[in-house]
Amino acid sequence: MPKPHPNKSTYGILFLFFALSACTSPRGIESVNYNSRVSIVVIHHTTANFGDSLRILTEPSSNPVSSHYLIPEPDDNTYDKSRMQTYELVPESQRAWHAGTSYWAGKSGLNDQSIGIELVNQTWCHSSGMEVDPTTGNPDRICFYPDFADSQIALLVDLLDDILERHPDVKPVNIIGHADIAPDRKIDPGPRFPWQRLAVLGYGAWFDDETVIRYWEQFRAQPLPLSNVQKALSAYGYGVEITGEDDEQTRNVLRAFQMHFRPMEVTSTPTLESTATLYALIEKYHPEQLDELLQIEPPKIEPEPAEKETIEPEPAADEAETSPAKA
């Protein structure tokens, strides 16, 4: 049996349906009132070889982690490619789970606004069974940091160039390491990462030597209280509470700062050289805060308690009658 031929009313209904559908499609008019969600680039090292790193960063687990990019290292027997190349694991438009509990420059939960880059670097640490010395803050482990290969850094430079072209709002002070944003639990990318080399090429922050020398001379003559150092670290971006005390959180932040800017002296203490370097960076990147951070508050002098007047008790009646004066 032949199928019935649609009548004119049927054609009219179909035309109206498609016409209405076309009218509800969004019309694209680009606004100029927006910016990139990305304002921070965080650099990590993996501590594992390429094969294990790729598995950890891409496969399900009880503690899932990821990064936007992974850069292998040469001479890794788990990397079977003849040519070094960068691997994109998560699109930049999506959140990679690389930062964890983190803080930088007033912002926390940095996965929302950052790009994470992992470099294969098989750093390892040996932990001690002894507790941390509460007086000196000596670490409970000793760590070993291999150099980063030139071929890795070349790939990283190309990647950073592309990222900054797509996300021009990333400031030099916001190209940082995992230790900078989580100093209480992370040490990567470690003291051998070539921050200065990257900064010379235009990626990240670095200080001017002459400015460091000027502050070094100034602080030799008039050392700064620890509270000023803590305020300056906070102004630069680190998450540190202003306590005025050489506490664990301050030592962790100083360790991260020194691994980034003074890798030849990672002491976790506010050395004269570290403090001069910190203030050179403040002058260069946060000059509007410099005057306040150089002001030294006078020490608080606790008022001495008032002396209480001692009143001798009157002698009792029987004592007065037998006192020598009355004898």
C-alpha positions as CSV (number, residue, x, y, z in Angstrom):
1,M,0.0,0.0,0.0
2,P,1.5,3.4,-0.9
3,K,2.3,5.8,1.9
4,P,-0.1,8.8,2.2
5,H,1.4,11.9,0.7
6,P,1.8,14.8,3.2
7,N,-0.7,17.6,2.6
8,K,0.0,21.3,2.6
9,S,-0.9,21.7,6.3
10,T,1.8,19.1,7.2
11,Y,4.4,21.1,5.3
12,G,3.3,24.2,7.0
13,I,3.7,22.7,10.5
14,L,7.2,21.4,9.6
15,F,8.3,24.8,8.2
16,L,7.0,26.6,11.3
17,F,8.9,24.1,13.6
18,F,12.2,24.5,11.8
19,A,11.8,28.3,11.7
20,L,11.1,28.5,15.4
21,S,14.1,26.2,16.1
22,A,16.4,28.5,14.1
23,C,15.1,31.5,16.0
24,T,16.1,30.0,19.4
25,S,19.7,29.3,18.4
26,P,22.1,31.7,20.2
27,R,23.5,34.6,18.2
28,G,27.2,35.1,18.8
29,I,28.3,38.7,19.7
30,E,31.7,38.8,21.3
31,S,32.1,40.9,24.4
32,V,35.3,42.6,25.3
33,N,34.5,42.4,29.1
34,Y,36.3,39.2,30.1
35,N,39.7,37.8,30.8
36,S,41.3,34.4,31.2
37,R,40.5,32.3,34.2
38,V,44.2,31.4,34.3
39,S,46.4,33.8,36.4
40,I,48.9,31.4,37.8
41,V,51.3,28.7,36.4
42,V,52.5,26.1,38.9
43,I,55.6,24.0,38.1
44,H,56.0,20.6,39.7
45,H,58.4,17.7,39.6
46,T,57.0,14.1,39.6
47,T,59.6,12.2,41.7
48,A,58.7,9.2,39.4
49,N,59.8,8.0,36.0
50,F,57.7,8.9,32.9
51,G,55.7,5.6,32.8
52,D,54.7,5.8,36.4
53,S,54.1,9.6,36.2
54,L,51.8,9.2,33.2
55,R,49.9,6.4,34.9
56,I,49.5,8.4,38.2
57,L,48.3,11.5,36.3
58,T,45.8,9.9,34.0
59,E,44.4,6.7,35.6
60,P,41.8,6.4,38.4
61,S,43.0,5.9,41.9
62,S,42.0,6.4,45.5
63,N,43.9,9.7,45.5
64,P,43.4,11.1,42.0
65,V,45.8,13.7,40.7
66,S,46.4,15.3,37.3
67,S,48.2,18.1,35.6
68,H,47.6,20.0,32.4
69,Y,51.0,19.1,31.0
70,L,53.7,16.5,31.5
71,I,57.3,16.9,30.2
72,P,59.5,13.7,30.1
73,E,63.2,13.6,30.7
74,P,65.9,12.0,28.5
75,D,67.5,8.7,29.3
76,D,64.4,7.4,31.0
77,N,63.9,3.7,30.0
78,T,60.2,4.0,30.4
79,Y,60.0,6.8,27.7
80,D,60.3,4.9,24.4
81,K,60.0,7.8,22.0
82,S,62.9,8.9,19.9
83,R,62.0,12.5,20.2
84,M,61.2,14.5,23.4
85,Q,57.8,16.1,23.4
86,T,55.3,17.7,25.8
87,Y,52.1,15.8,26.6
88,E,48.8,17.6,27.2
89,L,46.8,15.6,29.8
90,V,44.0,18.0,30.7
91,P,42.7,20.9,28.5
92,E,43.6,24.3,29.8
93,S,39.8,25.2,30.0
94,Q,39.4,22.4,32.6
95,R,40.6,22.1,36.2
96,A,43.5,19.8,36.7
97,W,43.9,18.4,40.2
98,H,47.5,19.4,40.8
99,A,47.6,22.2,43.5
100,G,45.8,20.6,46.3
101,T,45.4,22.7,49.5
102,S,47.2,25.8,48.3
103,Y,47.5,29.6,48.7
104,W,49.1,32.4,46.8
105,A,48.7,36.2,47.0
106,G,45.3,36.1,48.8
107,K,43.9,33.2,46.8
108,S,43.3,29.6,47.9
109,G,42.2,26.5,46.1
110,L,44.4,27.3,43.1
111,N,43.2,24.5,40.8
112,D,40.5,26.9,39.8
113,Q,42.8,29.6,38.4
114,S,46.1,27.8,37.5
115,I,47.8,25.7,34.9
116,G,49.9,22.8,36.3
117,I,53.0,21.6,34.6
118,E,54.8,18.4,35.7
119,L,58.4,17.7,34.8
120,V,59.7,14.2,35.2
121,N,62.5,14.5,37.8
122,Q,63.3,11.6,40.0
123,T,64.0,13.4,43.3
124,W,64.0,11.2,46.3
125,C,64.2,11.6,50.1
126,H,65.3,9.5,53.0
127,S,63.2,9.9,56.1
128,S,64.6,9.7,59.6
129,G,63.0,7.9,62.5
130,M,63.8,10.8,64.7
131,E,61.4,13.7,65.3
132,V,62.1,17.3,64.1
133,D,64.2,19.2,66.5
134,P,61.7,21.9,67.8
135,T,64.6,24.3,68.6
136,T,66.5,24.2,65.3
137,G,63.8,23.0,63.0
138,N,66.2,20.5,61.4
139,P,64.3,18.4,58.9
140,D,63.4,14.8,59.5
141,R,64.6,13.7,56.1
142,I,67.4,14.2,53.6
143,C,66.6,14.8,49.9
144,F,68.5,14.4,46.6
145,Y,67.7,16.6,43.7
146,P,68.9,15.6,40.1
147,D,69.5,18.4,37.6
148,F,66.9,19.2,35.0
149,A,68.0,18.3,31.5
150,D,68.5,21.1,28.9
151,S,66.0,19.4,26.6
152,Q,63.3,19.5,29.3
153,I,63.9,23.2,29.9
154,A,63.7,23.9,26.2
155,L,60.3,22.2,26.0
156,L,59.2,24.1,29.1
157,V,60.2,27.4,27.6
158,D,58.3,26.7,24.4
159,L,55.3,25.7,26.5
160,L,55.4,28.8,28.7
161,D,55.7,31.0,25.6
162,D,52.5,29.4,24.3
163,I,50.7,29.7,27.6
164,L,51.5,33.3,28.1
165,E,50.3,34.1,24.6
166,R,46.9,32.5,25.5
167,H,46.8,33.9,29.0
168,P,48.6,37.3,29.1
169,D,47.3,38.0,32.6
170,V,49.8,35.7,34.1
171,K,52.3,38.0,35.9
172,P,56.0,37.1,36.5
173,V,55.4,36.7,40.2
174,N,52.7,34.1,39.5
175,I,54.9,31.6,37.7
176,I,55.8,29.7,40.8
177,G,56.6,26.2,42.2
178,H,54.4,23.8,44.1
179,A,56.5,24.5,47.2
180,D,55.6,28.2,47.0
181,I,51.9,27.5,47.2
182,A,52.0,24.6,49.7
183,P,55.2,25.1,51.7
184,D,54.1,23.0,54.6
185,R,53.9,19.8,52.6
186,K,55.7,20.2,49.2
187,I,59.3,20.8,48.1
188,D,59.0,20.7,44.3
189,P,60.4,21.6,41.9
190,G,63.3,21.8,44.3
191,P,66.5,23.9,44.6
192,R,68.0,22.7,41.3
193,F,65.2,24.1,39.2
194,P,66.6,26.9,37.0
195,W,64.3,29.8,38.0
196,Q,66.9,32.4,37.2
197,R,67.5,30.9,33.7
198,L,63.8,31.1,33.0
199,A,63.5,34.6,34.3
200,V,66.3,35.8,32.0
201,L,64.3,34.4,29.1
202,G,61.2,36.3,30.3
203,Y,59.3,33.7,32.3
204,G,58.9,34.4,36.0
205,A,60.3,36.8,38.6
206,W,63.9,37.4,39.6
207,F,65.8,40.1,41.6
208,D,68.4,42.6,40.6
209,D,71.8,41.9,42.2
210,E,72.6,45.6,42.9
211,T,69.3,46.0,44.7
212,V,70.1,43.0,46.9
213,I,73.5,44.4,47.8
214,R,71.9,47.7,48.8
215,Y,69.4,46.0,51.2
216,W,72.1,43.7,52.4
217,E,74.2,46.7,53.5
218,Q,71.1,48.4,55.0
219,F,70.1,45.4,57.0
220,R,73.6,44.8,58.2
221,A,73.5,48.2,59.9
222,Q,69.9,47.8,61.1
223,P,68.5,44.2,61.1
224,L,64.8,43.8,60.6
225,P,62.6,42.1,63.2
226,L,61.2,38.7,62.1
227,S,57.7,40.2,62.0
228,N,58.8,42.5,59.1
229,V,60.2,39.5,57.3
230,Q,56.9,37.7,57.7
231,K,55.0,40.7,56.4
232,A,57.2,40.9,53.4
233,L,56.8,37.2,52.6
234,S,53.1,37.7,52.8
235,A,53.2,40.8,50.6
236,Y,55.1,38.8,48.0
237,G,52.4,36.1,48.0
238,Y,53.3,33.4,50.5
239,G,50.8,32.2,53.1
240,V,52.3,33.0,56.4
241,E,50.8,34.3,59.7
242,I,52.5,37.3,61.2
243,T,53.5,36.0,64.6
244,G,57.0,37.5,65.1
245,E,58.2,34.0,66.1
246,D,60.5,31.5,64.5
247,D,57.8,29.0,64.2
248,E,57.3,26.0,62.0
249,Q,55.1,27.7,59.4
250,T,57.7,30.5,59.0
251,R,60.5,28.0,58.6
252,N,58.5,26.1,55.9
253,V,57.8,29.4,54.0
254,L,61.5,30.5,54.2
255,R,62.6,27.1,52.9
256,A,60.3,27.4,49.9
257,F,61.5,31.0,49.3
258,Q,65.1,30.0,49.6
259,M,64.7,27.0,47.2
260,H,63.2,29.4,44.7
261,F,65.5,32.5,45.1
262,R,68.5,31.4,47.3
263,P,69.1,27.7,46.5
264,M,72.7,27.9,47.7
265,E,71.5,28.5,51.2
266,V,68.4,26.6,52.1
267,T,68.5,27.1,55.8
268,S,64.8,27.7,56.6
269,T,66.0,30.7,58.7
270,P,65.8,34.5,57.9
271,T,69.4,35.0,56.9
272,L,70.6,38.5,56.0
273,E,71.0,37.4,52.3
274,S,67.5,36.0,52.1
275,T,65.9,39.1,53.7
276,A,67.8,41.4,51.3
277,T,66.7,39.2,48.3
278,L,63.1,39.3,49.5
279,Y,63.1,43.1,49.8
280,A,64.7,43.5,46.4
281,L,61.8,41.4,45.0
282,I,59.3,43.6,46.8
283,E,60.9,46.8,45.5
284,K,60.8,45.4,41.9
285,Y,57.3,43.8,41.9
286,H,55.3,45.4,44.8
287,P,56.9,48.8,45.2
288,E,53.7,50.3,46.6
289,Q,54.1,48.2,49.7
290,L,57.8,48.8,50.3
291,D,57.7,51.8,52.7
292,E,55.2,50.1,55.0
293,L,57.2,46.9,55.0
294,L,60.4,48.8,56.0
295,Q,58.8,50.4,59.0
296,I,59.9,48.9,62.3
297,E,57.4,49.0,65.0
298,P,58.8,50.0,68.4
299,P,58.9,47.2,70.9
300,K,55.9,47.0,73.2
301,I,57.0,47.9,76.7
302,E,54.8,46.3,79.3
303,P,54.1,48.7,82.2
304,E,55.7,47.7,85.5
305,P,53.2,46.7,88.1
306,A,52.7,49.4,90.7
307,E,54.3,48.7,94.1
308,K,51.8,48.1,96.8
309,E,52.1,50.1,100.0
310,T,52.8,47.9,103.0
311,I,50.8,48.9,106.1
312,E,52.1,47.5,109.3
313,P,49.3,46.2,111.5
314,E,48.5,47.9,114.8
315,P,49.7,45.8,117.8
316,A,47.1,44.0,119.7
317,A,46.0,45.5,123.1
318,D,47.8,42.8,125.2
319,E,51.0,43.2,123.1
320,A,50.9,47.0,123.6
321,E,50.8,46.7,127.3
322,T,53.9,44.4,127.4
323,S,55.9,46.2,124.7
324,P,59.4,47.6,125.8
325,A,58.2,51.2,125.2
326,K,55.6,50.7,127.9
327,A,57.9,48.9,130.3
